[in-house]
C-alpha cells in the first residue's frame, strides 16, 4: 500500500524524503564515525651522559695522542705555536667526532691530557736541539746560549731537570690554553638559546 506525505503527495515505497515538499519520511540510523587508532610511539631511550674527559675516556686519549704526535712533527716548523694548536685541535676533533658541546673546563682538561702526551717527545726534541746547537759557533756567541751551556757543563743533572720542567710547563699550559680557546670558539659559534619571558 502506497504511503502519502502530510502534504498529500503519494510516496514511492521506501522513500526517505517527499519528492514534492522534501519532508523526511523516516529517521536514518546514525553511523558512528570510525576514529583512527592512536599511534603509540615507543618511549625514547634516555641518552647516556657524555663520558668525562679524563684518562678513562678512550676516544679522548686516542685523539689527544694523535694530535700530540702531529704537534711534535710541527715542532721544527712552528715551535711553541704547535703546542697551543695541539690543545685547540684536540678539542676540535673531539667535538667533530662526538657531536657534543664542550665547555671551557672540559676543553682545558682535554688540552692538559694532550699536553701530557706532547711533553715526552717535546722534551727529547729540545734536548737534542740544544745538544746540536751547542756545537755551532753562532749559538755560542749569544749571551743567553753561553749561560745555558755553562749551566749544562757545571751541573748537567740540575740543568736538564730545570730545562725539562720548563718544557713540561710550556707544553701543558699552552695545550690547556688551546683547549680553552677551542671551547670558547665553539661556544661563540653556537646559536644562543631563546630567552623565556619579556625583558622589563
C-alpha positions in Angstrom: 0.0 0.0 0.0 1.5 3.3 -1.1 2.2 5.9 1.6 1.3 9.6 1.5 3.1 12.6 2.8 1.4 15.2 5.0 1.4 17.5 2.0 -0.9 14.9 0.3 1.6 13.7 -2.4 1.9 10.0 -2.9 5.2 8.5 -1.9 7.1 5.6 -3.6 7.9 2.6 -1.4 10.8 3.1 1.0 11.0 6.8 0.3 13.3 8.7 2.6 12.0 12.2 1.5 8.9 13.6 -0.1 9.7 14.4 -3.7 7.4 17.4 -3.5 8.0 19.2 -0.2 11.2 17.5 0.8 10.0 16.4 4.3 11.9 13.5 5.7 9.7 10.4 6.0 11.8 8.4 8.5 14.9 8.7 10.6 18.2 7.3 9.4 20.3 5.4 11.8 23.4 7.4 12.7 26.7 5.7 11.7 29.4 6.3 14.2 32.4 7.7 12.6 35.4 5.4 12.9 38.3 7.3 14.5 41.8 6.2 13.5 43.6 4.2 16.2 46.0 6.5 18.1 49.6 5.9 17.1 51.6 4.9 20.2 55.2 5.8 19.9 57.7 3.7 21.9 59.3 5.7 24.7 62.7 7.2 23.8 65.6 5.6 25.4 67.4 8.1 27.6 70.6 9.3 26.0 73.7 8.3 28.1 75.5 11.2 29.7 78.7 12.2 28.0 81.8 10.4 29.0 84.0 12.6 31.3 87.2 13.9 29.7 89.8 12.0 31.7 92.1 9.0 31.3 89.1 6.6 31.3 87.8 8.1 28.1 89.4 6.0 25.2 88.3 8.4 22.5 89.7 11.4 24.2 93.0 9.6 24.8 93.2 8.5 21.1 92.5 12.0 19.8 95.0 13.5 22.3 97.7 11.1 21.3 97.3 11.6 17.6 97.2 15.4 17.9 100.3 15.2 20.2 102.2 13.3 17.5 101.2 15.9 14.9 102.2 18.7 17.2 105.6 17.1 17.7 106.1 16.9 13.9 105.4 20.6 13.7 107.8 21.5 16.5 110.6 22.1 14.0 108.4 24.4 11.9 106.2 26.2 14.4 107.8 25.9 17.9 105.5 26.9 20.8 102.6 27.6 18.4 102.4 23.8 17.8 101.6 23.2 21.5 98.9 25.8 21.5 97.4 24.3 18.3 97.6 20.8 19.9 95.1 21.7 22.6 92.9 23.6 20.1 92.7 20.7 17.6 92.2 18.0 20.2 89.0 19.8 21.3 88.0 20.5 17.7 88.4 16.8 16.6 86.7 15.5 19.8 83.7 17.8 19.1 83.6 16.7 15.5 83.7 13.0 16.5 81.1 13.1 19.3 78.9 16.0 18.2 78.7 17.1 21.8 79.3 20.6 23.1 82.4 21.1 25.3 82.6 23.8 28.0 85.8 25.6 28.8 86.6 23.4 31.8 86.4 20.2 29.6 88.4 21.9 26.9 91.2 22.7 29.5 91.1 19.1 30.7 91.4 17.7 27.2 94.2 20.2 26.4 96.0 19.1 29.6 95.8 15.4 28.5 97.2 16.4 25.1 100.0 18.4 26.7 101.0 15.4 28.8 101.2 13.3 25.6 103.1 16.1 23.9 105.7 16.6 26.6 107.9 13.4 26.2 108.7 13.9 22.5 109.0 17.7 23.0 111.5 17.2 25.9 113.6 14.9 23.7 113.4 17.3 20.8 114.5 20.3 23.0 117.4 18.4 24.5 118.5 17.2 21.0 118.2 20.7 19.7 120.4 22.1 22.5 123.0 19.3 22.1 123.3 20.0 18.3 123.2 23.8 18.7 125.9 23.8 21.4 128.4 22.8 18.8 127.6 25.7 16.5 129.7 28.8 16.9 126.8 31.2 16.2 124.9 29.6 19.0 127.8 30.0 21.5 128.2 33.7 20.5 124.8 34.7 22.1 125.0 35.6 25.8 121.9 33.5 26.8 123.2 30.5 24.9 126.6 30.8 26.7 124.9 30.9 30.1 122.8 27.8 29.2 125.9 25.9 28.0 127.8 26.9 31.2 125.0 25.7 33.4 124.8 22.4 31.5 128.5 21.8 31.9 128.7 22.8 35.6 125.7 20.8 36.8 124.2 18.8 34.0 121.6 16.9 36.0 120.1 20.0 37.6 120.2 21.9 34.3 118.5 19.1 32.4 115.8 18.8 35.1 115.2 22.6 35.0 115.0 22.6 31.2 112.6 19.6 31.2 110.4 21.3 33.8 110.2 24.4 31.7 109.3 22.3 28.6 106.7 20.5 30.7 105.1 23.7 31.9 105.1 25.2 28.4 103.6 22.1 26.7 100.9 21.6 29.2 99.9 25.2 29.8 99.9 26.1 26.1 97.9 23.0 25.3 95.4 23.8 28.0 95.1 27.4 26.7 94.5 26.0 23.2 91.7 23.7 24.5 90.1 26.6 26.3 90.2 28.7 23.1 88.6 25.9 21.1 85.8 25.5 23.6 85.2 29.3 23.6 85.3 29.5 19.8 82.7 26.6 19.6 80.5 28.2 22.2 80.6 31.5 20.3 79.7 29.8 17.1 76.6 28.1 18.6 73.2 29.9 18.4 72.2 31.2 21.8 69.1 29.6 23.4 65.9 31.6 23.3 65.2 33.6 26.4 61.9 33.0 28.2 59.7 35.9 29.2 59.9 39.5 28.2 62.6 41.8 29.3 61.4 44.5 31.7 
